[in-house]
Amino acid sequence: MKLHGIFPPIATPFNRDGEIYEAKVEHNIAKWNRTGLAGYVVCGSTGESVYLTVEEKRRMFELVAQHAAPEKLLMAGTGVESVRETVMLTNLAAEMGYKAAMVRTPHYYKNLVNNGAAQALYFRSVADQVKIPIMIYNWPQATGVDIPAETVSALSEHLNIIAIKESSGNIEKVMQMIRETKPGFQVLVGSAPTLAPSLAVGAVGAVLAYANAAPYSVIAIWEAHRQREFDAAMDWQRRIARAAVLVTTKYGIPGLKHAMDLNGYYGGPVRLPLTAPGPEARREIEEAFAELKG
Protein backbone atom coordinates (compact mmCIF):
# COMPACT_ATOMS: atom_id res chain seq x y z
CA MET A 1 0.00 0.00 0.00
CA LYS A 2 1.49 3.31 -1.08
CA LEU A 3 0.90 6.22 1.27
CA HIS A 4 2.46 8.72 -1.12
CA GLY A 5 1.31 12.33 -1.41
CA ILE A 6 -0.45 14.82 0.83
CA PHE A 7 -3.09 13.81 3.37
CA PRO A 8 -4.93 16.31 5.59
CA PRO A 9 -5.77 15.10 9.09
CA ILE A 10 -9.20 16.59 8.71
CA ALA A 11 -10.64 19.01 11.24
CA THR A 12 -13.86 17.89 12.93
CA PRO A 13 -16.61 20.49 12.25
CA PHE A 14 -18.83 21.38 15.20
CA ASN A 15 -21.97 23.47 15.20
CA ARG A 16 -22.68 26.18 17.78
CA ASP A 17 -24.14 23.58 20.14
CA GLY A 18 -20.92 21.58 20.05
CA GLU A 19 -22.32 18.70 18.00
CA ILE A 20 -20.72 17.28 14.86
CA TYR A 21 -21.96 19.42 11.97
CA GLU A 22 -22.66 16.67 9.47
CA ALA A 23 -23.54 18.92 6.53
CA LYS A 24 -20.19 20.67 6.88
CA VAL A 25 -18.32 17.36 6.85
CA GLU A 26 -19.90 16.77 3.44
CA HIS A 27 -19.13 20.37 2.38
CA ASN A 28 -15.42 20.12 3.23
CA ILE A 29 -14.96 16.66 1.75
CA ALA A 30 -16.68 17.72 -1.49
CA LYS A 31 -14.20 20.59 -1.90
CA TRP A 32 -11.16 18.46 -1.01
CA ASN A 33 -12.32 15.75 -3.42
CA ARG A 34 -11.65 18.19 -6.27
CA THR A 35 -8.00 18.61 -5.28
CA GLY A 36 -4.97 16.39 -5.75
CA LEU A 37 -4.95 15.29 -2.12
CA ALA A 38 -4.06 11.60 -1.84
CA GLY A 39 -6.68 10.89 0.82
CA TYR A 40 -7.86 11.77 4.31
CA VAL A 41 -6.91 10.98 7.89
CA VAL A 42 -10.00 11.00 10.09
CA CYS A 43 -9.90 11.60 13.87
CA GLY A 44 -6.25 12.55 14.08
CA SER A 45 -4.95 15.18 16.47
CA THR A 46 -6.17 17.99 14.20
CA GLY A 47 -9.63 16.42 14.36
CA GLU A 48 -9.60 17.06 18.13
CA SER A 49 -9.79 13.30 18.57
CA VAL A 50 -8.82 13.44 22.24
CA TYR A 51 -12.07 15.33 22.85
CA LEU A 52 -14.32 13.01 20.83
CA THR A 53 -16.38 10.19 22.28
CA VAL A 54 -16.16 6.72 20.74
CA GLU A 55 -19.58 7.25 19.17
CA GLU A 56 -18.46 10.56 17.66
CA LYS A 57 -15.39 8.90 16.18
CA ARG A 58 -17.59 6.18 14.74
CA ARG A 59 -19.83 8.82 13.14
CA MET A 60 -16.89 10.72 11.65
CA PHE A 61 -15.56 7.48 10.16
CA GLU A 62 -18.98 6.84 8.61
CA LEU A 63 -19.45 10.35 7.23
CA VAL A 64 -16.06 10.63 5.57
CA ALA A 65 -16.32 7.12 4.09
CA GLN A 66 -19.70 8.12 2.69
CA HIS A 67 -18.56 11.35 1.02
CA ALA A 68 -14.93 10.70 0.02
CA ALA A 69 -14.21 10.21 -3.68
CA PRO A 70 -13.40 6.58 -4.53
CA GLU A 71 -9.78 7.33 -5.39
CA LYS A 72 -9.03 8.95 -2.01
CA LEU A 73 -7.26 6.64 0.43
CA LEU A 74 -8.86 6.66 3.89
CA MET A 75 -6.87 6.36 7.09
CA ALA A 76 -8.39 6.38 10.57
CA GLY A 77 -6.78 7.96 13.60
CA THR A 78 -7.32 5.23 16.17
CA GLY A 79 -4.48 5.51 18.67
CA VAL A 80 -5.48 5.82 22.32
CA GLU A 81 -3.65 4.87 25.48
CA SER A 82 -4.63 1.21 25.73
CA VAL A 83 -3.96 -1.55 23.24
CA ARG A 84 -7.47 -2.90 23.78
CA GLU A 85 -9.36 0.26 22.75
CA THR A 86 -6.94 1.02 19.91
CA VAL A 87 -7.58 -2.43 18.45
CA MET A 88 -11.33 -1.97 18.81
CA LEU A 89 -11.33 1.41 17.04
CA THR A 90 -9.01 0.18 14.30
CA ASN A 91 -11.12 -2.85 13.49
CA LEU A 92 -14.24 -0.68 13.55
CA ALA A 93 -12.67 1.57 10.93
CA ALA A 94 -11.61 -1.47 8.90
CA GLU A 95 -15.22 -2.61 8.72
CA MET A 96 -16.13 0.78 7.21
CA GLY A 97 -13.59 0.48 4.42
CA TYR A 98 -10.59 2.30 5.88
CA LYS A 99 -7.34 1.03 4.41
CA ALA A 100 -4.92 1.92 7.20
CA ALA A 101 -4.85 3.33 10.73
CA MET A 102 -2.67 6.07 12.19
CA VAL A 103 -1.75 5.13 15.76
CA ARG A 104 -0.03 7.64 18.03
CA THR A 105 2.50 6.80 20.69
CA PRO A 106 0.96 6.09 24.11
CA HIS A 107 2.18 8.73 26.54
CA TYR A 108 0.06 9.26 29.66
CA TYR A 109 2.24 7.19 32.02
CA LYS A 110 5.47 8.74 30.77
CA ASN A 111 7.63 7.24 33.51
CA LEU A 112 6.61 3.80 32.25
CA VAL A 113 6.18 4.13 28.48
CA ASN A 114 8.76 6.73 27.45
CA ASN A 115 11.21 4.13 26.24
CA GLY A 116 11.74 2.04 23.15
CA ALA A 117 10.81 -1.28 24.72
CA ALA A 118 7.39 -0.14 25.94
CA GLN A 119 6.60 1.58 22.65
CA ALA A 120 7.65 -1.49 20.66
CA LEU A 121 5.43 -3.73 22.80
CA TYR A 122 2.44 -1.43 22.30
CA PHE A 123 2.76 -1.19 18.52
CA ARG A 124 3.47 -4.89 18.03
CA SER A 125 0.49 -5.81 20.20
CA VAL A 126 -1.81 -3.56 18.19
CA ALA A 127 -0.43 -4.68 14.83
CA ASP A 128 -0.89 -8.36 15.75
CA GLN A 129 -4.63 -7.89 16.36
CA VAL A 130 -5.91 -5.46 13.74
CA LYS A 131 -7.33 -6.11 10.29
CA ILE A 132 -5.60 -3.26 8.46
CA PRO A 133 -1.99 -1.98 8.40
CA ILE A 134 -0.93 0.70 10.86
CA MET A 135 1.18 3.82 10.62
CA ILE A 136 3.06 4.90 13.74
CA TYR A 137 2.31 8.50 14.70
CA ASN A 138 5.04 10.39 16.55
CA TRP A 139 4.41 13.95 17.79
CA PRO A 140 6.70 14.52 20.77
CA GLN A 141 5.85 18.22 21.11
CA ALA A 142 2.31 17.20 22.14
CA THR A 143 2.81 13.84 23.81
CA GLY A 144 6.15 14.34 25.52
CA VAL A 145 7.18 10.94 24.13
CA ASP A 146 9.61 10.60 21.23
CA ILE A 147 9.81 7.07 19.85
CA PRO A 148 13.48 6.31 19.05
CA ALA A 149 14.50 5.85 15.43
CA GLU A 150 16.06 2.52 16.39
CA THR A 151 12.69 1.31 17.71
CA VAL A 152 10.98 2.38 14.49
CA SER A 153 13.61 0.46 12.54
CA ALA A 154 12.87 -2.70 14.54
CA LEU A 155 9.11 -2.22 14.18
CA SER A 156 9.45 -1.82 10.42
CA GLU A 157 10.12 -5.57 10.26
CA HIS A 158 6.53 -6.27 11.37
CA LEU A 159 4.42 -7.09 8.32
CA ASN A 160 1.46 -5.01 9.56
CA ILE A 161 3.43 -1.85 10.43
CA ILE A 162 4.00 -0.09 7.14
CA ALA A 163 4.84 3.55 7.86
CA ILE A 164 5.49 6.33 10.33
CA LYS A 165 4.20 9.88 10.46
CA GLU A 166 7.09 11.80 12.02
CA SER A 167 5.81 15.18 13.22
CA SER A 168 8.81 16.35 15.21
CA GLY A 169 10.22 18.40 12.33
CA ASN A 170 13.59 16.70 12.96
CA ILE A 171 14.98 16.11 9.47
CA GLU A 172 18.04 14.27 10.79
CA LYS A 173 15.74 11.74 12.44
CA VAL A 174 13.72 11.42 9.23
CA MET A 175 16.93 10.66 7.35
CA GLN A 176 18.01 8.08 9.95
CA MET A 177 14.67 6.25 9.70
CA ILE A 178 14.82 6.25 5.91
CA ARG A 179 18.30 4.71 6.10
CA GLU A 180 17.63 2.15 8.78
CA THR A 181 14.07 0.87 8.25
CA LYS A 182 13.48 -2.10 6.00
CA PRO A 183 12.94 -1.50 2.25
CA GLY A 184 9.34 -0.59 1.54
CA PHE A 185 8.69 0.97 4.95
CA GLN A 186 7.35 4.48 4.34
CA VAL A 187 8.35 7.63 6.19
CA LEU A 188 5.84 10.49 6.05
CA VAL A 189 6.18 13.81 7.85
CA GLY A 190 3.72 15.96 9.74
CA SER A 191 5.47 19.32 9.64
CA ALA A 192 4.40 21.74 6.90
CA PRO A 193 7.25 24.20 7.69
CA THR A 194 9.80 21.50 6.71
CA LEU A 195 7.85 19.74 3.96
CA ALA A 196 10.08 20.38 0.93
CA PRO A 197 13.36 19.51 2.70
CA SER A 198 11.78 16.37 4.14
CA LEU A 199 10.66 15.20 0.70
CA ALA A 200 14.10 16.01 -0.67
CA VAL A 201 15.78 13.63 1.80
CA GLY A 202 13.39 10.77 1.05
CA ALA A 203 10.03 11.17 2.82
CA VAL A 204 7.28 9.75 0.59
CA GLY A 205 4.47 12.04 1.70
CA ALA A 206 2.98 14.07 4.50
CA VAL A 207 0.00 14.30 6.84
CA LEU A 208 -0.42 18.05 7.27
CA ALA A 209 -2.90 20.01 9.37
CA TYR A 210 -2.14 23.04 7.17
CA ALA A 211 -3.59 21.15 4.16
CA ASN A 212 -7.09 21.56 5.64
CA ALA A 213 -7.00 25.26 4.82
CA ALA A 214 -4.75 25.63 1.76
CA PRO A 215 -4.27 22.23 0.14
CA TYR A 216 -3.20 23.53 -3.26
CA SER A 217 -0.01 25.10 -1.94
CA VAL A 218 1.31 21.91 -0.35
CA ILE A 219 0.14 19.85 -3.33
CA ALA A 220 2.27 22.25 -5.40
CA ILE A 221 5.30 21.37 -3.26
CA TRP A 222 4.56 17.66 -3.69
CA GLU A 223 4.17 17.95 -7.46
CA ALA A 224 7.34 20.02 -7.78
CA HIS A 225 9.16 17.34 -5.80
CA ARG A 226 7.78 14.61 -8.07
CA GLN A 227 9.00 16.54 -11.12
CA ARG A 228 12.41 17.01 -9.45
CA GLU A 229 12.00 20.77 -9.51
CA PHE A 230 13.61 21.49 -6.16
CA ASP A 231 13.81 25.25 -6.68
CA ALA A 232 10.06 25.39 -7.35
CA ALA A 233 9.38 23.28 -4.27
CA MET A 234 11.47 25.60 -2.11
CA ASP A 235 9.79 28.66 -3.63
CA TRP A 236 6.40 27.32 -2.50
CA GLN A 237 7.93 26.36 0.84
CA ARG A 238 8.95 29.96 1.41
CA ARG A 239 5.47 31.17 0.42
CA ILE A 240 3.72 29.02 3.02
CA ALA A 241 6.33 29.43 5.77
CA ARG A 242 4.61 32.08 7.88
CA ALA A 243 1.08 30.72 7.46
CA ALA A 244 2.17 27.17 8.26
CA VAL A 245 3.73 28.20 11.57
CA LEU A 246 0.67 30.24 12.57
CA VAL A 247 -1.83 27.38 12.15
CA THR A 248 0.39 24.71 13.69
CA THR A 249 2.85 25.68 16.39
CA LYS A 250 1.63 29.21 17.24
CA TYR A 251 -2.19 29.12 17.21
CA GLY A 252 -2.85 25.44 16.58
CA ILE A 253 -6.30 24.07 15.79
CA PRO A 254 -8.20 27.30 16.65
CA GLY A 255 -5.99 29.21 14.21
CA LEU A 256 -6.34 26.49 11.58
CA LYS A 257 -10.12 26.53 11.79
CA HIS A 258 -10.11 30.29 11.29
CA ALA A 259 -7.92 29.86 8.20
CA MET A 260 -10.36 27.24 6.89
CA ASP A 261 -13.22 29.70 7.28
CA LEU A 262 -11.23 32.28 5.33
CA ASN A 263 -10.63 29.90 2.43
CA GLY A 264 -14.13 28.60 1.81
CA TYR A 265 -13.96 25.50 3.98
CA TYR A 266 -15.83 25.17 7.26
CA GLY A 267 -13.65 25.37 10.35
CA GLY A 268 -16.16 26.61 12.87
CA PRO A 269 -15.82 26.47 16.64
CA VAL A 270 -13.38 24.36 18.61
CA ARG A 271 -14.28 22.15 21.53
CA LEU A 272 -13.48 23.30 25.05
CA PRO A 273 -10.98 23.69 26.62
CA LEU A 274 -9.66 25.02 23.28
CA THR A 275 -10.76 28.59 22.60
CA ALA A 276 -11.21 30.71 19.48
CA PRO A 277 -8.30 32.95 18.44
CA GLY A 278 -8.52 36.58 19.50
CA PRO A 279 -8.72 39.63 17.21
CA GLU A 280 -4.94 40.05 16.92
CA ALA A 281 -4.42 36.38 16.07
CA ARG A 282 -7.20 36.48 13.48
CA ARG A 283 -5.65 39.50 11.79
CA GLU A 284 -2.25 37.84 11.68
CA ILE A 285 -3.73 34.68 10.13
CA GLU A 286 -5.74 36.71 7.61
CA GLU A 287 -2.62 38.54 6.47
CA ALA A 288 -0.59 35.34 6.15
CA PHE A 289 -3.28 33.57 4.10
CA ALA A 290 -4.10 36.52 1.83
CA GLU A 291 -2.01 34.99 -0.98
CA LEU A 292 -2.85 31.38 -0.15
CA LYS A 293 -6.50 30.98 -1.10
CA GLY A 294 -8.13 27.66 -1.94
Secondary structure as GFF3:
##gff-version 3
##sequence-region A 1 294
A	DSSP	beta_strand	5	7	.	.	.	ID=ss1
A	DSSP	alpha_helix	22	33	.	.	.	ID=ss2
A	DSSP	beta_strand	39	42	.	.	.	ID=ss3
A	DSSP	three_ten_helix	45	47	.	.	.	ID=ss4
A	DSSP	three_ten_helix	49	51	.	.	.	ID=ss5
A	DSSP	alpha_helix	54	67	.	.	.	ID=ss6
A	DSSP	beta_strand	73	77	.	.	.	ID=ss7
A	DSSP	alpha_helix	83	95	.	.	.	ID=ss8
A	DSSP	beta_strand	100	104	.	.	.	ID=ss9
A	DSSP	alpha_helix	110	113	.	.	.	ID=ss10
A	DSSP	alpha_helix	116	129	.	.	.	ID=ss11
A	DSSP	beta_strand	134	138	.	.	.	ID=ss12
A	DSSP	alpha_helix	140	143	.	.	.	ID=ss13
A	DSSP	alpha_helix	149	155	.	.	.	ID=ss14
A	DSSP	beta_strand	161	166	.	.	.	ID=ss15
A	DSSP	alpha_helix	171	180	.	.	.	ID=ss16
A	DSSP	beta_strand	186	189	.	.	.	ID=ss17
A	DSSP	three_ten_helix	192	194	.	.	.	ID=ss18
A	DSSP	alpha_helix	195	200	.	.	.	ID=ss19
A	DSSP	beta_strand	205	207	.	.	.	ID=ss20
A	DSSP	three_ten_helix	209	212	.	.	.	ID=ss21
A	DSSP	alpha_helix	215	226	.	.	.	ID=ss22
A	DSSP	alpha_helix	230	245	.	.	.	ID=ss23
A	DSSP	pi_helix	246	250	.	.	.	ID=ss24
A	DSSP	alpha_helix	252	262	.	.	.	ID=ss25
A	DSSP	alpha_helix	279	288	.	.	.	ID=ss26
###
